[in-house]
């Protein structure tokens, strides 16, 4: 690594040359191994919560699963299959095995976990808070815009927990299932 730009920048900020001790301190800091950020994963409680609310519905007699229209939207979109999976590859007539449902869940969770990690950054977050936020994001897609996340990032967890129940509408209607899901997410978020 070329250290000259670093030393030049610090020297300019100080407005004077370095002492020998300062050079040694800077060298140690530059050479120090970086500590990787902790790897966040969805915990067992989060997985159970998401699977409880998403279900793996529309089991066929042959053991496979049919896609179904969103029960809360007026136009049935998005079409869903397995553990709540949606996307351009899922439409009327899509049929998956249980293994395909499970594999897609794992694939989807990697993306949603990464979104939550990116949004939270280094903000202190317990595993249960993290799991609740991943569940919330998986269902709403709103991790980057929700006021509850802003409050969490500000360290105002009690207020953040109270915001889950604002996300209970689909097509302008309060959905009983969303009321219950948000209550479960808030409960997990508040737990140790």
C-alpha positions in Angstrom: 0.0 0.0 0.0 1.2 3.5 -0.9 1.3 5.3 2.5 2.5 8.6 1.2 -1.0 10.0 0.5 -2.1 9.1 4.0 1.0 10.7 5.6 0.7 13.8 3.4 -3.0 14.3 4.3 -2.4 13.9 8.1 0.7 16.1 7.9 -1.4 18.8 6.1 -4.1 18.5 8.8 -1.6 18.9 11.6 0.2 21.7 9.8 3.6 20.4 10.9 6.0 17.5 10.3 5.6 14.2 12.2 7.5 13.1 15.2 9.1 9.6 15.2 6.5 8.3 17.6 3.7 9.6 15.4 5.2 7.9 12.4 5.3 4.6 14.3 1.7 5.0 15.5 0.5 5.7 12.0 2.4 2.7 10.6 0.9 0.4 13.3 -2.6 1.7 12.5 -2.2 1.2 8.8 -0.8 -2.3 9.2 -3.4 -3.4 11.8 -5.6 -6.2 10.5 -9.1 -5.0 9.7 -11.8 -6.5 11.9 -14.5 -7.8 9.6 -18.1 -6.8 10.4 -20.0 -9.6 12.0 -21.9 -11.7 9.6 -25.6 -11.5 10.2 -27.9 -14.3 9.4 -31.6 -15.0 10.0 -32.0 -16.8 13.3 -34.2 -19.7 14.1 -36.8 -17.4 15.7 -37.0 -15.3 12.5 -37.2 -18.3 10.2 -40.0 -19.7 12.3 -41.9 -16.4 12.4 -41.7 -15.9 8.6 -42.7 -19.5 7.9 -45.6 -19.2 10.4 -47.0 -16.3 8.5 -46.1 -17.2 5.0 -47.0 -20.8 5.2 -46.4 -23.2 2.4 -49.9 -23.2 1.0 -51.8 -24.9 -1.8 -50.5 -28.4 -1.3 -51.6 -30.6 -4.2 -52.5 -34.3 -4.0 -49.2 -35.1 -5.7 -47.2 -33.4 -2.9 -46.3 -30.4 -4.9 -47.5 -26.8 -4.4 -49.5 -24.5 -6.7 -49.0 -20.7 -7.0 -51.9 -18.6 -5.7 -53.0 -15.0 -6.1 -52.3 -12.6 -3.2 -55.4 -12.9 -1.0 -55.3 -9.3 0.2 -55.0 -7.5 -3.1 -57.9 -6.5 -5.3 -56.1 -7.8 -8.5 -54.5 -10.9 -7.0 -51.0 -9.6 -7.6 -48.4 -10.7 -6.8 -48.8 -14.4 -7.4 -47.2 -16.3 -4.6 -45.8 -19.8 -4.0 -44.1 -21.7 -1.2 -42.9 -19.7 1.7 -44.2 -16.4 0.3 -42.0 -16.3 -2.8 -43.0 -13.8 -5.5 -41.4 -12.6 -8.7 -41.6 -12.5 -12.4 -41.1 -16.3 -12.5 -44.2 -17.0 -10.5 -47.7 -16.8 -12.1 -50.9 -18.8 -12.4 -49.9 -22.4 -13.2 -46.5 -22.3 -11.4 -46.0 -25.6 -9.6 -43.0 -26.4 -7.2 -41.9 -29.3 -5.1 -41.3 -28.7 -1.4 -37.6 -28.8 -2.1 -38.0 -26.0 -4.6 -40.1 -24.0 -2.1 -37.4 -24.4 0.6 -34.5 -23.6 -1.8 -36.3 -20.4 -3.0 -36.9 -19.4 0.7 -33.2 -19.7 1.4 -32.3 -17.7 -1.8 -34.8 -15.0 -1.0 -33.7 -14.8 2.7 -30.1 -14.2 1.6 -31.2 -11.1 -0.3 -33.6 -9.8 2.4 -30.9 -10.3 5.1 -28.4 -8.4 3.0 -30.9 -5.6 2.6 -31.4 -5.3 6.3 -27.7 -5.5 7.1 -27.0 -2.7 4.6 -29.8 -0.6 6.0 -28.8 -1.0 9.6 -25.0 -0.7 9.1 -23.2 -0.9 12.5 -26.3 0.1 14.6 -26.4 -2.2 17.6 -29.1 -4.8 17.0 -30.0 -7.9 18.9 -30.6 -11.2 17.0 -34.3 -11.0 17.7 -34.6 -7.4 16.6 -32.7 -8.3 13.4 -35.0 -11.3 12.8 -38.1 -9.2 13.3 -36.8 -6.6 10.9 -36.1 -9.3 8.3 -39.6 -10.6 8.6 -41.0 -7.1 8.3 -38.9 -6.4 5.2 -39.8 -9.8 3.6 -43.5 -8.9 3.9 -43.4 -5.2 3.2 -40.2 -4.5 1.2 -40.0 -1.3 3.2 -36.8 -1.7 5.2 -35.2 1.4 3.7 -38.2 3.7 4.1 -40.1 2.7 7.3 -40.1 5.1 10.2 -39.6 2.2 12.6 -36.3 1.5 11.0 -35.3 5.2 11.3 -36.2 5.0 15.0 -34.2 1.8 15.5 -31.2 3.4 13.9 -31.5 6.3 16.3 -31.4 3.9 19.2 -35.1 4.5 20.0 -36.1 0.8 20.1 -39.2 1.2 22.3 -40.6 3.7 19.9 -39.6 1.6 16.9 -41.5 -1.4 18.4 -44.6 0.7 18.5 -44.4 1.4 14.8 -44.9 -2.2 13.5 -48.7 -1.9 13.8 -48.7 1.0 11.3 -48.0 -1.6 8.5 -51.3 -3.6 8.5 -52.9 -2.4 5.3 -53.2 -4.0 1.9 -55.0 -2.2 -0.9 -56.1 0.4 1.7 -57.8 -2.2 4.0 -56.7 -3.3 7.4 -55.9 -7.0 7.1 -56.4 -9.2 10.2 -53.5 -11.4 9.3 -51.2 -8.4 9.0 -52.3 -7.1 12.4 -51.4 -10.4 13.9 -48.1 -10.7 12.0 -47.0 -7.2 13.0 -47.9 -8.0 16.7 -45.7 -11.1 16.4 -42.8 -9.1 14.9 -43.1 -6.4 17.5 -43.1 -9.1 20.3 -40.0 -10.7 18.8 -38.3 -7.3 18.4 -38.9 -6.4 22.0 -37.7 -9.8 23.4 -34.1 -10.3 24.5 
